[in-house]
Amino acid sequence: MRERLGRECVYVPSCRLAVYLALRRWCAPGGRVLMSPVNDDVMVFVVLAAGLRPVMAPVSPRDGNIDIRVVPESTWRSVGAVLTTNVYGMPDDADELRTRCDRMGIPLLEDAAHAIGTTVGDRPIGTFGKAAAFSLGKHAGATGGGFLALEDPADRKALEHLRDELLAPRQLHRDLAYALRPLARAAVQRLHLVRPVWRVMRTLGLLERERFRMELQERHLREAAGRSPDLGAFDRWVRVDLHGYRREHGRLLRRTLRRRMSGLDTDLSRRREGTRLLGGTVWAAAGVRSAVGDRGVPPLFRVPLMVRDRDKLVARLERCGVVIGYLYDPPLDDFAGPEFVEPSPAPEAARWFAAHALPVDPLLARRMMRLLQREAPQPADPFPGPALRDQSPRV
């Protein structure tokens, strides 16, 4: 990844730990961080764990990322950092965000978990900010691992020291479980067991999110907030869906991940092809349609299709053995409330995008297109705001 990005990289067990390290390194406790409300709920708790106040930005209905034009000047003057999302691999307007951050004298931090291989112009996502957090576990069939890419190599030692303080000891049986997980996942898909396995997990209470968001647990969250910055105090939230997010990786697991990541270019090529197919449908989000119309198609992690009655469609797809993940509904300010986050001054676009987005894995593009043609969902009604102009960054 150092060769791909031209930046020094620090290896970590997960992207969420990488984001936490970046926040602790560049943000003083008590500060405020501007971020998109269309994001994984874990990210709110990572920001809170770092002793910071999440400030929800207005987003573009084209792609769910920060709409820099709608962020009030008063908000810019109040925040101490900006955290991008690059949701589903669609890039934030990183050039403009970096320019604004430099003008304000605050750091731009990139959450690039979905965006390995995404570029803005000829420049990769992950090379715009002071640091960029990546997830290896979302690509090439890997199941964990991540890294923090650094603008200044001089920051490496301090970040490694903080990382090592936070790591839990490695455990061989956990390394084995992580190494075998892709094989188990492939077997479930090959044997058409997705639906029964999903139903059993739900019946046994093994799913940590009741629907699309985890349980907030306000009383416990209030107690934890009084002890931040402290990652351990927020462990019950930050670990959801990834209990080994800060467990040190042994040689077995790292060797397995290295082998799987050697197939990254093939994975990205397949994602580009799936994105091209899905981006040509009537359901594709405006930002996706624009990206597919450009010369280079981005290798999206998920392709957001905008459909009417999305939740009913999700239930019907589950009955067909397709489980749709990465649904960020409701937006984080509606999920967490004003006690824990600063609400967006213009929440309508985030609510519209979160309620209609169906994130489709581009690796399953052909199967999903057959299912969608059979189910025939209606495209979402247009966003009831200003007309969608082409404001997406060139990808």
C-alpha positions as CSV (number, residue, x, y, z in Angstrom):
1,M,0.0,0.0,0.0
2,R,3.0,2.3,0.5
3,E,3.9,1.7,-3.1
4,R,0.3,2.4,-4.3
5,L,-0.1,5.6,-2.4
6,G,3.4,6.9,-2.1
7,R,2.9,7.4,1.6
8,E,4.3,5.8,4.7
9,C,1.7,3.4,6.2
10,V,1.2,2.0,9.7
11,Y,-0.4,-1.4,9.9
12,V,-3.4,-1.8,12.3
13,P,-5.9,-4.6,12.9
14,S,-8.9,-2.5,11.6
15,C,-9.9,0.8,10.0
16,R,-11.8,1.9,13.1
17,L,-8.6,1.7,15.1
18,A,-6.8,3.6,12.4
19,V,-9.4,6.4,12.6
20,Y,-9.1,6.5,16.4
21,L,-5.3,6.8,16.1
22,A,-5.6,9.7,13.7
23,L,-8.2,11.5,15.8
24,R,-6.0,11.2,18.9
25,R,-2.9,12.3,17.0
26,W,-4.3,15.4,15.4
27,C,-7.3,16.5,17.5
28,A,-7.2,17.9,21.0
29,P,-9.9,16.3,23.4
30,G,-13.0,18.5,23.6
31,G,-12.7,19.5,19.9
32,R,-15.4,19.2,17.2
33,V,-15.1,17.0,14.1
34,L,-17.1,17.6,10.9
35,M,-18.4,14.4,9.3
36,S,-21.1,13.0,7.1
37,P,-24.2,11.5,8.9
38,V,-24.4,8.8,6.2
39,N,-21.9,6.5,7.8
40,D,-21.4,3.5,9.9
41,D,-22.7,4.1,13.5
42,V,-19.3,2.7,14.8
43,M,-17.7,5.9,13.5
44,V,-19.7,8.1,15.9
45,F,-18.5,6.1,18.8
46,V,-14.9,6.2,17.6
47,V,-15.1,10.0,17.5
48,L,-16.7,10.1,21.0
49,A,-14.1,7.7,22.3
50,A,-11.4,10.1,21.2
51,G,-13.0,12.8,23.4
52,L,-14.5,14.7,20.5
53,R,-17.9,16.0,19.5
54,P,-19.2,14.7,16.1
55,V,-20.6,17.5,14.0
56,M,-23.0,16.3,11.2
57,A,-22.5,18.0,7.9
58,P,-25.1,18.6,5.1
59,V,-24.6,16.0,2.4
60,S,-25.2,15.8,-1.3
61,P,-28.1,13.7,-2.4
62,R,-26.0,12.6,-5.3
63,D,-23.7,10.4,-3.2
64,G,-24.2,10.9,0.6
65,N,-20.9,12.7,1.1
66,I,-20.2,16.1,2.6
67,D,-21.7,18.9,0.6
68,I,-19.0,21.6,1.2
69,R,-21.2,24.3,-0.4
70,V,-23.9,23.9,2.3
71,V,-21.8,23.8,5.4
72,P,-22.4,27.1,7.2
73,E,-19.4,29.4,7.8
74,S,-20.2,29.3,11.6
75,T,-19.7,25.5,11.5
76,W,-16.3,25.9,9.7
77,R,-15.2,28.3,12.4
78,S,-16.2,25.9,15.1
79,V,-14.6,22.6,14.0
80,G,-11.1,21.4,14.6
81,A,-11.0,18.7,11.9
82,V,-12.9,17.2,9.0
83,L,-13.4,13.4,8.6
84,T,-14.4,12.2,5.2
85,T,-16.4,9.1,4.5
86,N,-16.1,8.3,0.7
87,V,-19.3,6.4,1.2
88,Y,-19.5,3.1,-0.8
89,G,-16.3,4.2,-2.5
90,M,-17.7,7.4,-4.1
91,P,-15.1,10.1,-3.3
92,D,-15.7,13.1,-1.1
93,D,-14.7,16.4,-2.7
94,A,-11.2,15.9,-1.2
95,D,-9.5,18.7,-3.2
96,E,-11.9,21.3,-2.0
97,L,-12.0,19.9,1.5
98,R,-8.2,20.0,1.8
99,T,-8.2,23.6,0.5
100,R,-10.8,24.7,3.0
101,C,-9.0,22.8,5.9
102,D,-5.7,24.4,5.0
103,R,-7.4,27.8,5.0
104,M,-8.8,27.2,8.4
105,G,-5.6,25.6,9.8
106,I,-7.3,22.3,10.6
107,P,-6.5,18.7,9.6
108,L,-8.3,16.7,6.9
109,L,-8.6,13.1,7.9
110,E,-9.8,10.6,5.3
111,D,-11.9,7.5,6.1
112,A,-11.0,5.5,3.0
113,A,-12.4,2.1,4.2
114,H,-14.6,1.8,1.1
115,A,-12.2,3.6,-1.3
116,I,-9.1,1.5,-2.1
117,G,-8.6,2.1,-5.8
118,T,-10.8,5.2,-6.0
119,T,-9.1,8.3,-7.5
120,V,-10.0,12.0,-7.9
121,G,-8.5,13.0,-11.2
122,D,-5.2,11.1,-11.2
123,R,-4.8,11.2,-7.4
124,P,-5.7,8.3,-5.2
125,I,-8.1,8.8,-2.3
126,G,-5.9,8.6,0.8
127,T,-3.4,11.1,-0.4
128,F,-5.3,14.3,0.3
129,G,-5.4,14.4,4.1
130,K,-2.9,14.5,7.0
131,A,-3.8,10.8,7.3
132,A,-6.1,8.3,5.7
133,A,-7.6,5.2,7.3
134,F,-8.0,2.1,5.1
135,S,-9.7,-1.3,5.7
136,L,-8.2,-4.4,4.1
137,G,-11.1,-6.5,5.4
138,K,-13.5,-5.2,2.7
139,H,-11.4,-6.2,-0.3
140,A,-10.1,-9.3,-2.1
141,G,-11.8,-11.7,0.3
142,A,-9.7,-10.5,3.3
143,T,-11.4,-10.5,6.7
144,G,-9.5,-8.0,8.7
145,G,-6.6,-5.6,8.9
146,G,-6.1,-2.0,8.0
147,F,-3.6,0.8,7.8
148,L,-3.1,4.5,8.4
149,A,-1.4,6.3,5.5
150,L,0.6,9.3,6.6
151,E,1.3,12.6,4.9
152,D,4.4,13.1,7.1
153,P,6.6,10.0,7.7
154,A,7.8,11.7,10.9
155,D,4.4,10.9,12.5
156,R,5.0,7.1,12.2
157,K,6.8,6.4,15.4
158,A,4.3,8.3,17.6
159,L,1.4,6.5,16.0
160,E,3.0,3.1,16.3
161,H,3.6,3.8,20.0
162,L,0.0,4.7,20.5
163,R,-1.2,1.7,18.5
164,D,0.9,-0.7,20.5
165,E,-0.5,0.8,23.8
166,L,-4.0,0.0,22.6
167,L,-3.5,-3.5,21.1
168,A,-4.9,-6.5,22.8
169,P,-2.6,-9.6,22.8
170,R,-2.8,-11.9,19.8
171,Q,-4.6,-15.2,20.2
172,L,-3.8,-18.2,17.9
173,H,-7.4,-19.5,17.9
174,R,-8.7,-16.1,16.9
175,D,-6.1,-15.8,14.1
176,L,-7.3,-19.2,12.8
177,A,-10.9,-18.1,12.9
178,Y,-10.2,-15.0,10.9
179,A,-8.0,-17.0,8.4
180,L,-10.8,-19.5,7.9
181,R,-13.7,-17.1,7.7
182,P,-13.4,-16.4,3.9
183,L,-13.6,-20.1,3.3
184,A,-16.6,-20.5,5.4
185,R,-18.3,-17.5,3.8
186,A,-17.6,-18.9,0.3
187,A,-19.0,-22.3,1.3
188,V,-22.2,-20.8,2.6
189,Q,-22.7,-18.9,-0.7
190,R,-21.7,-21.9,-2.8
191,L,-24.2,-24.2,-1.0
192,H,-27.0,-21.5,-1.1
193,L,-27.1,-21.4,2.7
194,V,-27.1,-17.6,3.1
195,R,-30.8,-17.4,4.0
196,P,-31.0,-20.2,6.5
197,V,-27.7,-19.1,8.2
198,W,-29.0,-15.5,8.4
199,R,-32.3,-16.7,9.9
200,V,-30.5,-18.9,12.5
201,M,-28.2,-16.0,13.5
202,R,-31.1,-13.7,13.9
203,T,-33.2,-16.2,15.9
204,L,-30.2,-16.9,18.2
205,G,-29.6,-13.2,18.8
206,L,-26.2,-13.4,17.2
207,L,-26.7,-10.2,15.2
208,E,-25.5,-7.1,17.0
209,R,-27.8,-4.7,15.1
210,E,-31.5,-5.2,15.5
211,R,-32.1,-3.5,12.1
212,F,-29.6,-1.2,10.4
213,R,-28.3,0.5,13.5
214,M,-27.0,-0.9,16.8
215,E,-28.7,-0.1,20.1
216,L,-27.6,3.3,21.4
217,Q,-27.8,2.4,25.1
218,E,-28.0,6.1,26.2
219,R,-27.4,5.5,29.9
220,H,-24.2,3.6,29.3
221,L,-23.1,6.0,26.6
222,R,-23.6,9.0,29.0
223,E,-21.3,7.3,31.5
224,A,-18.7,6.5,28.9
225,A,-18.7,10.0,27.5
226,G,-17.6,11.3,31.0
227,R,-14.4,9.2,30.8
228,S,-13.3,10.0,27.2
229,P,-10.8,10.0,25.6
230,D,-10.8,6.3,26.5
231,L,-11.2,3.7,23.8
232,G,-11.9,1.0,26.4
233,A,-14.9,2.9,27.8
234,F,-16.5,2.7,24.4
235,D,-15.6,-0.9,23.6
236,R,-19.1,-2.2,23.7
237,W,-20.0,0.1,20.7
238,V,-16.7,0.2,18.8
239,R,-16.4,-3.6,18.7
240,V,-19.8,-4.3,17.1
241,D,-19.4,-6.7,14.2
242,L,-15.7,-6.8,14.7
243,H,-14.7,-7.9,18.2
244,G,-11.1,-8.2,17.2
245,Y,-10.8,-4.6,16.0
246,R,-7.8,-4.0,18.2
247,R,-6.4,-7.4,18.7
248,E,-2.8,-7.8,17.5
249,H,-2.4,-10.0,14.4
250,G,0.0,-12.9,14.5
251,R,2.1,-14.1,11.6
252,L,-0.4,-16.7,10.5
253,L,-3.2,-14.1,10.0
254,R,-0.9,-11.5,8.4
255,R,0.5,-14.0,6.0
256,T,-3.1,-15.0,5.0
257,L,-4.1,-11.4,4.6
258,R,-1.0,-10.6,2.5
259,R,-1.8,-13.6,0.2
260,R,-5.4,-12.4,-0.2
261,M,-4.4,-8.8,-0.8
262,S,-2.1,-10.0,-3.6
263,G,-5.4,-10.4,-5.6
264,L,-6.4,-6.7,-5.0
265,D,-6.0,-5.6,-8.6
266,T,-8.2,-8.5,-9.8
267,D,-10.8,-7.6,-7.2
268,L,-10.7,-3.9,-8.2
269,S,-11.1,-4.8,-11.9
270,R,-14.2,-7.0,-11.1
271,R,-15.6,-4.1,-9.1
272,R,-15.2,-1.7,-11.9
273,E,-17.1,-4.0,-14.3
274,G,-19.9,-4.5,-11.8
275,T,-20.1,-0.8,-11.1
276,R,-20.3,-0.1,-14.9
277,L,-23.2,-2.6,-15.2
278,L,-25.2,-1.3,-12.2
279,G,-24.4,2.3,-13.0
280,G,-26.2,2.0,-16.2
281,T,-29.5,1.0,-14.6
282,V,-32.5,3.3,-13.9
283,W,-31.9,3.0,-10.2
284,A,-28.3,4.1,-10.0
285,A,-27.6,7.2,-7.7
286,A,-26.9,10.3,-9.6
287,G,-23.2,10.3,-8.5
288,V,-22.8,6.8,-9.8
289,R,-24.3,7.6,-13.1
290,S,-22.0,10.6,-13.5
291,A,-18.9,8.5,-12.5
292,V,-19.8,5.7,-14.9
293,G,-20.2,8.3,-17.6
294,D,-16.6,9.4,-17.2
295,R,-13.7,7.8,-18.8
296,G,-12.6,5.7,-15.8
297,V,-15.2,3.7,-13.8
298,P,-14.5,3.7,-10.0
299,P,-14.1,0.2,-8.3
300,L,-17.0,0.9,-5.8
301,F,-17.2,-1.2,-2.7
302,R,-21.0,-1.0,-3.0
303,V,-23.1,0.7,-5.7
304,P,-25.9,2.8,-4.2
305,L,-29.2,2.2,-6.1
306,M,-32.0,4.6,-5.2
307,V,-35.3,2.8,-4.9
308,R,-38.7,3.4,-3.6
309,D,-39.9,1.3,-0.6
310,R,-36.3,0.2,0.0
311,D,-36.9,-1.7,3.2
312,K,-39.6,-3.9,1.6
313,L,-37.2,-4.7,-1.2
314,V,-34.5,-5.6,1.3
315,A,-36.9,-8.1,2.9
316,R,-37.8,-9.6,-0.5
317,L,-34.1,-10.0,-1.4
318,E,-33.4,-11.7,1.9
319,R,-36.0,-14.3,1.0
320,C,-34.0,-14.9,-2.2
321,G,-30.8,-15.5,-0.2
322,V,-29.3,-12.0,-0.7
323,V,-28.5,-10.1,2.5
324,I,-28.0,-6.4,2.0
325,G,-25.5,-4.8,4.4
326,Y,-24.0,-1.3,4.9
327,L,-27.4,0.4,5.2
328,Y,-26.8,3.7,7.0
329,D,-30.4,4.5,8.0
330,P,-31.3,6.7,9.9
331,P,-28.6,9.3,9.5
332,L,-26.3,9.5,12.5
333,D,-27.8,12.7,13.9
334,D,-31.3,11.2,14.0
335,F,-29.8,8.0,15.4
336,A,-27.7,9.5,18.2
337,G,-29.6,12.7,18.9
338,P,-28.3,16.2,19.9
339,E,-27.0,15.0,23.3
340,F,-24.2,13.1,21.6
341,V,-23.8,14.7,18.2
342,E,-24.3,18.2,16.7
343,P,-27.2,17.8,14.2
344,S,-26.9,18.8,10.6
345,P,-28.3,22.3,9.8
346,A,-29.8,20.8,6.6
347,P,-30.7,17.1,7.3
348,E,-33.1,16.5,4.5
349,A,-30.7,15.2,1.8
350,A,-29.1,12.8,4.3
351,R,-32.5,11.4,5.3
352,W,-33.5,11.0,1.7
353,F,-30.3,9.3,0.7
354,A,-30.3,7.0,3.7
355,A,-33.9,6.0,3.3
356,H,-33.6,5.1,-0.4
357,A,-30.1,3.8,-0.9
358,L,-29.8,0.1,-1.7
359,P,-26.0,-0.7,-1.5
360,V,-25.3,-3.5,-4.0
361,D,-22.1,-5.4,-4.1
362,P,-20.7,-4.9,-7.6
363,L,-19.2,-8.4,-7.5
364,L,-22.7,-9.7,-7.5
365,A,-23.9,-7.3,-10.3
366,R,-25.2,-9.8,-12.8
367,R,-27.2,-11.8,-10.2
368,M,-28.6,-8.6,-8.7
369,M,-29.6,-7.2,-12.0
370,R,-31.6,-10.4,-12.7
371,L,-33.3,-10.2,-9.3
372,L,-34.0,-6.5,-9.7
373,Q,-35.5,-7.0,-13.1
374,R,-37.7,-9.7,-11.5
375,E,-38.7,-7.6,-8.4
376,A,-39.1,-4.5,-10.6
377,P,-38.7,-1.8,-7.8
378,Q,-39.6,1.7,-8.7
379,P,-36.8,4.2,-8.8
380,A,-36.8,6.6,-5.9
381,D,-38.7,9.8,-6.4
382,P,-36.3,12.7,-7.0
383,F,-34.9,14.5,-4.0
384,P,-37.4,17.2,-3.1
385,G,-34.8,19.9,-3.0
386,P,-32.7,21.9,-5.4
387,A,-32.2,20.2,-8.7
388,L,-29.2,17.8,-8.7
389,R,-26.4,19.4,-10.6
390,D,-23.2,17.6,-11.5
391,Q,-21.1,18.5,-8.5
392,S,-19.4,15.2,-7.9
393,P,-15.6,15.1,-8.1
394,R,-14.1,13.6,-11.2
395,V,-13.3,10.0,-10.5
